Amino acid sequence: MGTAYAAVADEGALLEANPAGSSYLAGPELSLYHHNWIADGSVEGLAFCTRLGAFGFGIGAKLFYEPFTAYDGSGASTAKGYFIEGLLTANVSGNLLPENPYVGLAIGANVKGLLRYVSPELLENQSALALPIDVGLLARFRIAGRKARTDKNFSVAVVLRNLGQKVQPLDYPLPTTLSVGLAYSPVPALLFALDGNLPISFETSAFAAGQPDLAFGTSVRLTRFLALHAGMHLVSDNPRFTLGGALTAGRARVTINYNADLMGGLNPIDLFSAAVTLDLSKNKGVPSR
């Protein structure tokens, strides 16, 4: 959905979209992710999220790796190594109105560990460590569409991501971002979402904040087992488009995406991503959005 997910905050993706989302889960879920990026680089992910009463919990890991080769002025290979980034996330959230059938209000936080490793044969003194946090607010309301609704079908989210100290030992600040999201489902089979993202710099004299960006997307459930989704992420210098679908079979949901941007061109191999989500609750079946 073009990353427009702050107010949707479902499955393991809530760990990046909005940490408050785990307290709305129906039950425990395990998600596996794979994303082909550019060249030989790939992103692998794993997330487990669950809810116990009015509280939600989650853990996740994410790994990006890219092999690099260094060349001298004549074009001869001089060194080989890897650029690696790893992310560990621990999540907790709470629903402040768990028994209210009309309004839900949840708050949540992530504590993250970020590690970047660059082979010293390629470039020295570029490995780094950071320990940022995310905080999120997610309110859900029941708004009737064309037919009477019994679920909360309108959501508002506010998320502050990557708040913390500078990346050590380097002197770069973290990419702190404030996001505001809306999501609305007028009928159960249709979902619209919109996110506005504002990069924040606490050191404007040395590091200017990036430009604000906008993401929007939609999901349409065609049958009980098949849903399609699409979205746009309007970044000033690199707009991105996403198109995909989700197929549900028993306890498993498989999501396939094609992600096109100006950096990757139109190479389908480089822009392919997939996710598998397993419903671990006692009630069999994962509903498609």
PEMOCOR-V534255 format. One record per residue. N is the residue number from 1. RES is the residue in one small letter. PHI is phi in radians with two decimals (* if undefined). Layout:
n->(N,N)
res->(RES,RES)
phi->(PHI,PHI)
This chain:
n->(1,2,3,4,5,6,7,8,9,10,11,12,13,14,15,16,17,18,19,20,21,22,23,24,25,26,27,28,29,30,31,32,33,34,35,36,37,38,39,40,41,42,43,44,45,46,47,48,49,50,51,52,53,54,55,56,57,58,59,60,61,62,63,64,65,66,67,68,69,70,71,72,73,74,75,76,77,78,79,80,81,82,83,84,85,86,87,88,89,90,91,92,93,94,95,96,97,98,99,100,101,102,103,104,105,106,107,108,109,110,111,112,113,114,115,116,117,118,119,120,121,122,123,124,125,126,127,128,129,130,131,132,133,134,135,136,137,138,139,140,141,142,143,144,145,146,147,148,149,150,151,152,153,154,155,156,157,158,159,160,161,162,163,164,165,166,167,168,169,170,171,172,173,174,175,176,177,178,179,180,181,182,183,184,185,186,187,188,189,190,191,192,193,194,195,196,197,198,199,200,201,202,203,204,205,206,207,208,209,210,211,212,213,214,215,216,217,218,219,220,221,222,223,224,225,226,227,228,229,230,231,232,233,234,235,236,237,238,239,240,241,242,243,244,245,246,247,248,249,250,251,252,253,254,255,256,257,258,259,260,261,262,263,264,265,266,267,268,269,270,271,272,273,274,275,276,277,278,279,280,281,282,283,284,285,286,287,288,289)
res->(m,g,t,a,y,a,a,v,a,d,e,g,a,l,l,e,a,n,p,a,g,s,s,y,l,a,g,p,e,l,s,l,y,h,h,n,w,i,a,d,g,s,v,e,g,l,a,f,c,t,r,l,g,a,f,g,f,g,i,g,a,k,l,f,y,e,p,f,t,a,y,d,g,s,g,a,s,t,a,k,g,y,f,i,e,g,l,l,t,a,n,v,s,g,n,l,l,p,e,n,p,y,v,g,l,a,i,g,a,n,v,k,g,l,l,r,y,v,s,p,e,l,l,e,n,q,s,a,l,a,l,p,i,d,v,g,l,l,a,r,f,r,i,a,g,r,k,a,r,t,d,k,n,f,s,v,a,v,v,l,r,n,l,g,q,k,v,q,p,l,d,y,p,l,p,t,t,l,s,v,g,l,a,y,s,p,v,p,a,l,l,f,a,l,d,g,n,l,p,i,s,f,e,t,s,a,f,a,a,g,q,p,d,l,a,f,g,t,s,v,r,l,t,r,f,l,a,l,h,a,g,m,h,l,v,s,d,n,p,r,f,t,l,g,g,a,l,t,a,g,r,a,r,v,t,i,n,y,n,a,d,l,m,g,g,l,n,p,i,d,l,f,s,a,a,v,t,l,d,l,s,k,n,k,g,v,p,s,r)
phi->(*,1.16,1.28,-1.37,-2.42,-1.06,-1.61,-1.53,0.79,-2.14,1.00,-1.17,-1.12,-1.09,-1.09,-1.73,-1.40,-2.86,-1.15,-1.33,-1.20,-1.14,-1.36,-1.77,-1.13,-1.30,-3.08,-1.19,-2.42,-2.04,-2.18,-2.11,-2.29,-2.48,-2.40,-1.37,-1.76,-1.61,0.94,-1.73,-1.40,-2.40,-2.08,-2.02,-2.46,-2.55,-2.54,-2.27,-2.33,-2.69,-2.28,-2.17,1.14,-1.58,-2.02,-2.04,-2.43,-2.80,-2.38,-2.70,-2.46,-2.53,-2.38,-2.01,-2.43,-2.50,-1.30,-2.26,-2.22,-1.64,-2.22,-1.57,-1.11,-1.55,1.62,-1.44,-1.23,-1.98,-2.84,-2.28,-3.01,-2.29,-1.88,-2.27,-2.24,-2.17,-2.35,-2.07,-2.30,-2.10,-2.16,-2.57,-2.62,-2.52,-1.63,-1.37,-2.28,-1.19,-1.73,-1.41,-1.36,-1.87,-2.35,-2.18,-2.43,-2.22,-2.19,-2.73,-2.58,-2.03,-1.95,-2.17,-2.07,-2.02,-2.26,-2.08,-2.14,-2.15,-0.94,-1.09,-1.14,-1.53,-2.79,-1.44,1.02,-2.03,-1.28,-2.72,-2.41,-2.53,-2.29,-1.51,-2.27,-2.07,-2.28,-2.52,-2.22,-2.43,-1.91,-2.23,-2.31,-1.69,-2.18,-1.23,-1.74,-1.18,-2.14,-1.08,-1.91,-1.95,-2.08,-1.46,-1.95,-2.31,-2.28,-2.26,-2.32,-2.34,-2.36,-2.00,-1.90,1.01,-1.68,2.91,-1.38,-1.12,-1.24,-1.86,-1.52,-1.31,-1.87,-1.68,-1.32,-1.27,-1.39,-1.23,-2.44,-1.81,-2.12,-2.16,-2.25,-2.28,-2.52,-2.49,-2.11,-1.13,-2.38,-0.97,-1.58,-2.33,-2.40,-2.07,-2.49,-2.50,-2.19,-1.96,-2.11,-2.13,-1.13,-2.17,-2.13,-1.59,-2.31,-1.11,-1.21,-1.83,-2.36,-1.30,-1.25,-1.29,-1.40,-1.06,-2.41,-2.31,-2.27,-2.55,-2.80,-2.53,-2.34,-2.21,-1.59,-1.43,-2.44,-1.13,-2.04,-2.34,-2.34,-2.02,-2.54,-2.69,-2.98,-2.26,-2.07,-1.57,-1.50,-0.97,-1.86,-2.72,-1.10,-2.28,-2.21,-2.20,-2.44,-2.99,-2.73,-2.27,-2.06,-1.87,-2.44,1.10,-1.55,-1.94,-2.20,-1.89,-2.01,-2.09,-2.26,-2.02,-2.10,-1.82,-2.56,-1.22,-1.24,-1.60,1.17,-2.16,-1.45,-1.14,-1.21,-1.25,-1.94,-1.59,-2.48,-2.57,-2.48,-2.22,-2.04,-1.92,-1.44,-1.80,-1.37,-1.24,-1.47,-1.22,1.98,-2.05,-1.21,-1.49,-1.49)
